[in-house]
Amino acid sequence: MVEYDRFTGPDRIKPGGAQRGRRLRASPTHAEAKLWERLRRLDIRIRRQAPLGGYVVDFVCLRAKLVIEVDGGVHELTDVALRDLDRDTWLKSQGFRVLRIPNARIDKELDTVVSEIEAAIRASMPTLKQPATTPSQPFPLEGKGFSDL
C-alpha cells in the first residue's frame, strides 16, 4: 500500500489544492455546515474541505483514515458518479475508507449520521478513549480532604 505523503511523491497535494480547500470552507453547502457544527464537537480531530492528493474531501479524520463525503443530488448523475468512483478508488489505495452521506440524511437523521461517523472512527481506532459510562466523582469541598468530609 502506498502511504499518503502530502509533501513528496507523485500523490502530493495538487497545486492550488490548499487554496481550493480554503475557498470551499468559506462557502459550505447547507448540509456540510449542519454536519460540521456537530462534527467539530467530537473528541477527535476532523478536518473539513481538506486537500488529499489531487482531491479536496468534504471531511477527513486523518488518524482514523476516514473520509466523509456529503453528496447532493448532482452525485446521482452518471459522469459525477464515475468521477466519485475514481476518487474513491484513489482514496482507498491510500488506505482511506470513504463514507458517503446524502444531503437528505443529514437533514432528516443528523443524530444517526453523527453516531455512524463516530462508530466508524472508533472502529478504526480501538485505542481511542471511550466516553465514561458513569459520571465522574465530585471533587471534595474546597480545602477539605476526603477524610474531613
C-alpha positions as CSV (number, residue, x, y, z in Angstrom):
1,M,0.0,0.0,0.0
2,V,1.3,3.5,-0.9
3,E,1.5,5.8,2.1
4,Y,-0.1,9.2,1.8
5,D,2.5,12.0,2.0
6,R,1.3,15.5,1.2
7,F,4.7,17.0,0.5
8,T,6.6,14.5,-1.6
9,G,6.0,11.8,-4.2
10,P,3.5,11.6,-7.0
11,D,0.4,11.9,-4.8
12,R,1.3,15.2,-3.1
13,I,-1.3,17.9,-2.8
14,K,-2.1,19.3,-6.2
15,P,-1.0,22.9,-6.8
16,G,-3.9,25.1,-5.8
17,G,-5.5,22.4,-3.6
18,A,-5.0,24.3,-0.3
19,Q,-6.5,27.5,-1.8
20,R,-9.4,25.5,-3.2
21,G,-10.0,24.0,0.3
22,R,-10.0,27.5,1.9
23,R,-12.5,28.7,-0.7
24,L,-14.8,25.7,-0.1
25,R,-14.5,26.2,3.7
26,A,-15.7,29.8,3.3
27,S,-18.9,28.8,1.4
28,P,-20.1,25.3,2.6
29,T,-23.4,23.8,1.5
30,H,-26.2,23.8,3.9
31,A,-25.7,20.1,4.7
32,E,-21.9,20.5,5.1
33,A,-22.4,23.4,7.5
34,K,-25.0,21.5,9.5
35,L,-22.8,18.4,9.8
36,W,-19.7,20.4,10.6
37,E,-21.5,22.0,13.6
38,R,-21.8,18.6,15.1
39,L,-18.5,17.0,14.0
40,R,-16.4,19.8,15.4
41,R,-17.7,18.9,18.9
42,L,-16.4,15.3,18.8
43,D,-13.4,14.4,20.9
44,I,-11.3,13.5,17.7
45,R,-9.9,16.0,15.2
46,I,-11.8,16.1,11.9
47,R,-10.8,18.5,9.2
48,R,-13.2,19.9,6.6
49,Q,-12.5,20.7,3.0
50,A,-9.1,19.1,3.3
51,P,-6.8,18.5,0.3
52,L,-5.7,14.9,-0.2
53,G,-3.6,14.2,-3.2
54,G,-5.4,15.7,-6.2
55,Y,-8.7,16.0,-4.4
56,V,-10.4,18.1,-1.7
57,V,-12.5,16.0,0.5
58,D,-15.5,17.3,2.5
59,F,-14.3,15.9,5.9
60,V,-11.5,13.7,6.9
61,C,-10.3,12.1,10.2
62,L,-6.6,11.5,9.4
63,R,-5.9,9.4,12.5
64,A,-8.8,7.0,11.6
65,K,-8.1,7.3,7.8
66,L,-11.8,8.0,7.3
67,V,-13.1,10.4,4.5
68,I,-16.7,11.6,4.8
69,E,-18.3,12.9,1.7
70,V,-21.6,14.8,1.7
71,D,-23.4,14.1,-1.5
72,G,-26.1,16.3,-3.1
73,G,-28.4,15.3,-6.0
74,V,-25.7,16.0,-8.6
75,H,-23.8,12.9,-7.4
76,E,-26.6,10.8,-9.0
77,L,-25.6,12.0,-12.5
78,T,-23.6,9.3,-14.4
79,D,-20.5,11.5,-15.1
80,V,-20.3,12.7,-11.5
81,A,-20.8,9.2,-10.1
82,L,-17.9,8.0,-12.3
83,R,-15.6,10.7,-11.0
84,D,-16.7,9.8,-7.5
85,L,-15.8,6.2,-8.2
86,D,-12.3,7.2,-9.5
87,R,-11.8,9.4,-6.4
88,D,-13.0,6.7,-4.0
89,T,-10.6,4.2,-5.7
90,W,-7.7,6.5,-5.3
91,L,-8.6,7.3,-1.6
92,K,-8.9,3.6,-0.9
93,S,-5.5,2.9,-2.5
94,Q,-4.1,5.4,0.0
95,G,-5.6,3.4,2.9
96,F,-8.7,5.7,3.5
97,R,-12.2,4.4,4.0
98,V,-14.9,6.5,2.3
99,L,-18.3,7.2,3.9
100,R,-20.8,8.9,1.5
101,I,-23.8,10.5,3.1
102,P,-26.7,12.0,1.1
103,N,-27.8,15.5,2.0
104,A,-31.3,14.3,2.8
105,R,-30.0,12.0,5.6
106,I,-28.2,15.0,7.2
107,D,-31.4,17.0,7.1
108,K,-33.6,14.2,8.4
109,E,-31.3,11.9,10.6
110,L,-28.5,14.1,11.8
111,D,-28.1,12.3,15.2
112,T,-28.0,8.9,13.5
113,V,-25.4,10.2,10.9
114,V,-23.2,11.6,13.6
115,S,-23.4,8.3,15.6
116,E,-22.5,6.3,12.4
117,I,-19.5,8.6,11.9
118,E,-18.4,8.2,15.5
119,A,-18.7,4.4,15.3
120,A,-16.7,4.3,12.0
121,I,-13.9,6.4,13.7
122,R,-13.9,4.3,16.8
123,A,-13.8,1.1,14.8
124,S,-10.6,2.4,13.1
125,M,-9.1,3.5,16.4
126,P,-10.0,1.0,19.1
127,T,-7.5,2.6,21.5
128,L,-9.3,5.9,21.3
129,K,-10.5,6.8,24.7
130,Q,-14.2,5.8,25.1
131,P,-16.5,8.2,27.0
132,A,-17.1,7.3,30.6
133,T,-20.2,5.2,31.3
134,T,-20.6,6.5,34.8
135,P,-20.3,10.2,35.9
136,S,-17.1,11.4,37.4
137,Q,-16.7,11.5,41.1
138,P,-17.3,15.0,42.5
139,F,-14.3,17.0,43.8
140,P,-14.0,17.3,47.5
141,L,-15.1,20.6,49.0
142,E,-12.5,23.4,48.8
143,G,-9.8,23.0,51.4
144,K,-11.1,19.6,52.7
145,G,-9.8,16.2,52.0
146,F,-11.9,13.1,51.8
147,S,-11.2,12.2,55.5
148,D,-12.6,15.6,56.6
149,L,-16.0,15.2,55.0
